[in-house]
Amino acid sequence: MLALPLPALAASLEAQVQDAARRAVLELADREGWVAPELQFAPLAARPAPACAGGWEVTLQDARSLSRLRLAARCPASPAVPAQSFVLRASLSAEVLVARQPVAAGRPLAEDDVELQRRDIGQASDALGRLEDALGQAPRSSLRPGQLLQKRQLAPAQLVRRGERVRIVAHSEGIEVQGAGEALDAGARDAVIRVRNSASGRVISARVLDAGLVEPLR
């Protein structure tokens, strides 16, 4: 939940509500890496509000749909003053990542697979804006050109598959030792899986470093 307390202002409560929503959504855009966000609100109908001598505190309660924001205003100095609820309709666009070309399900995304385009993301609060958040991820289902990249559609790419031949690399005091093994589990980058050493037959725990490459846990 995103919250932004505001001091007492001469502006109307409706203006304070819009200002709180704008600040909170732009903070969200900054955290998510959305480039050049543009936010517009439908006018709020003016309505009488109780007097609040100490100034209203406006809170953004629900931003799951950026096109329909729910906010509440309360009067901290006078708890007896009834809280006020608002639904604010907004449109939000930004430059976010879309698929540049078809990408098969399960294939790790590469830099050439994506590009920035301005899109309406009012219904896509999990849109991706930073390239580093997409690289190494794989779509759960195939992507078509121009399709918006969203967190819910992606998962860490499986760099090692069960039954696959892998290279085991160990480092000790500046010395690198390599061997062959068989993955007994599938795993994404940094996952810990079981690997059978082909030379000794011993099953070890190893961390996935890259496609077909693991290192033993110490």
C-alpha positions in Angstrom: 0.0 0.0 0.0 1.4 3.4 -1.0 0.8 6.2 1.5 1.7 9.9 1.3 0.7 12.2 4.3 0.2 15.8 3.3 0.3 18.9 5.4 -2.6 21.3 5.8 -2.9 23.2 2.5 -5.1 26.0 1.2 -6.1 23.8 -1.7 -9.4 21.9 -1.7 -9.5 18.3 -0.5 -10.1 17.2 -4.1 -6.8 18.9 -5.1 -5.0 17.3 -2.3 -6.3 13.8 -3.3 -5.1 14.3 -6.9 -1.7 15.5 -5.6 -1.3 12.5 -3.3 -2.2 10.1 -6.1 0.2 11.8 -8.5 3.1 11.7 -6.1 2.5 8.1 -5.2 2.1 6.8 -8.8 5.2 8.7 -9.9 7.1 7.2 -7.0 5.9 3.8 -8.2 7.0 4.6 -11.8 10.4 5.5 -10.5 10.8 2.3 -8.6 9.6 0.2 -11.6 11.9 2.0 -14.0 9.1 3.3 -16.3 10.5 5.9 -18.6 8.9 9.3 -19.0 5.6 8.5 -17.3 2.6 10.7 -18.2 -0.3 10.7 -15.8 -3.7 12.4 -16.3 -6.8 12.4 -14.0 -10.4 12.7 -14.7 -11.8 15.7 -12.7 -13.2 14.8 -9.3 -16.6 16.2 -8.6 -16.3 18.8 -5.8 -18.2 17.8 -2.7 -18.6 19.3 0.8 -16.0 18.0 3.3 -16.0 18.3 7.1 -13.7 20.9 8.5 -10.2 19.6 9.5 -8.3 22.2 11.5 -5.0 20.2 11.5 -5.1 19.4 7.8 -6.0 16.2 6.0 -3.8 13.2 5.6 -4.4 11.5 2.2 -3.5 7.8 1.7 -3.5 5.8 -1.6 -5.1 2.5 -0.5 -5.4 0.5 -3.7 -3.3 0.9 -6.8 -3.8 -2.6 -8.3 -5.5 -0.9 -11.2 -3.7 2.4 -12.0 -6.7 3.5 -14.0 -9.0 3.3 -10.9 -7.1 4.5 -7.8 -8.7 4.3 -4.3 -7.7 6.9 -1.8 -8.8 7.8 1.7 -8.5 11.1 3.6 -8.5 11.3 7.4 -8.1 14.1 9.9 -5.3 13.1 12.3 -5.9 16.0 14.7 -9.6 15.3 15.0 -10.3 11.5 15.0 -14.0 12.2 15.3 -14.1 13.8 11.9 -15.4 11.1 9.4 -12.8 9.7 7.0 -13.5 10.5 3.3 -13.2 7.9 0.5 -12.4 8.7 -3.1 -12.1 6.7 -6.4 -9.9 8.5 -8.8 -9.9 7.6 -12.5 -6.5 8.1 -14.2 -4.7 7.3 -17.4 -1.0 6.4 -17.2 1.4 5.9 -20.1 5.2 5.4 -20.1 8.0 3.9 -22.2 8.1 0.3 -21.1 9.6 -2.9 -22.5 7.8 -4.8 -25.3 8.8 -7.8 -27.4 10.7 -6.8 -30.5 10.3 -10.2 -32.1 8.6 -13.6 -31.4 10.0 -15.3 -28.3 9.2 -18.9 -27.6 8.0 -20.0 -24.2 10.9 -20.9 -21.9 13.6 -19.2 -24.0 15.7 -16.7 -22.0 15.2 -13.2 -23.1 18.1 -11.4 -24.7 18.7 -7.7 -25.3 17.7 -8.0 -28.9 14.4 -9.5 -28.0 13.0 -6.3 -26.4 12.7 -2.6 -26.9 11.1 0.4 -25.3 7.8 1.7 -26.5 5.2 4.1 -25.1 2.2 2.2 -23.8 -0.9 2.7 -21.8 -0.2 0.8 -18.5 -3.2 1.8 -16.5 -4.2 -1.9 -16.4 -0.6 -3.2 -16.2 1.0 -2.1 -12.9 3.6 -4.9 -13.3 4.9 -3.7 -16.6 8.7 -3.9 -16.9 10.7 -0.8 -17.6 14.3 -1.8 -17.0 16.2 -4.1 -19.3 18.1 -5.8 -16.4 14.8 -6.9 -15.0 14.0 -8.8 -18.2 17.3 -10.4 -19.1 17.6 -13.9 -17.9 13.9 -14.3 -17.5 11.8 -16.5 -19.8 8.2 -16.1 -20.9 5.7 -18.6 -19.5 4.0 -18.6 -22.9 5.2 -17.4 -26.3 5.5 -13.6 -26.9 4.4 -11.9 -30.1 6.0 -8.8 -31.5 4.8 -5.7 -29.7 3.5 -7.6 -26.7 4.0 -5.8 -23.4 6.3 -7.5 -20.9 4.8 -8.0 -17.5 6.2 -9.6 -14.4 3.4 -12.1 -14.2 4.3 -13.5 -17.6 7.9 -14.2 -16.8 9.9 -16.7 -14.7 13.6 -17.3 -14.2 15.0 -19.2 -17.2 15.9 -22.8 -16.5 19.6 -22.9 -17.4 20.0 -26.6 -16.5 17.5 -29.3 -17.2 17.1 -32.6 -15.3 19.2 -35.4 -17.0 21.4 -32.9 -18.8 25.2 -33.2 -18.9 26.8 -30.4 -17.0 30.3 -29.1 -16.4 31.3 -28.9 -12.7 33.8 -26.1 -11.9 35.4 -25.8 -8.5 37.9 -23.2 -7.3 40.3 -23.6 -4.4 43.2 -21.3 -3.6 43.4 -20.0 -7.1 43.2 -23.4 -8.8 40.3 -24.3 -11.0 39.2 -28.0 -11.3 36.7 -29.1 -13.8 34.7 -32.3 -14.2 31.6 -33.7 -15.8 28.3 -34.5 -14.2 24.6 -35.2 -14.7 22.0 -32.9 -13.4 19.4 -34.7 -11.2 17.3 -31.5 -11.0 16.4 -28.6 -13.2 17.4 -25.1 -12.1 17.6 -21.4 -12.9 20.6 -19.2 -12.2 21.8 -19.5 -8.5 19.5 -22.4 -7.8 21.0 -25.3 -5.8 20.5 -28.7 -7.5 21.7 -32.2 -7.1 24.4 -33.3 -9.5 26.0 -36.8 -10.0 29.7 -36.6 -10.5 30.4 -38.7 -13.6 33.9 -39.8 -12.4 33.1 -40.8 -8.8 29.3 -41.4 -9.0 28.9 -39.3 -5.9 25.8 -37.0 -5.7 26.7 -33.4 -4.7 24.8 -30.2 -4.2 25.8 -27.5 -6.7 24.8 -24.0 -7.6 23.8 -23.2 -11.2 26.1 -20.6 -12.7 25.1 -20.6 -16.3 23.7 -22.8 -19.0 25.2 -26.3 -18.4 27.6 -24.9 -15.7 27.5 -25.5 -12.0 29.8 -25.2 -9.0 29.9 -27.4 -5.9 28.7 -26.0 -2.6 31.4 -25.8 0.0 
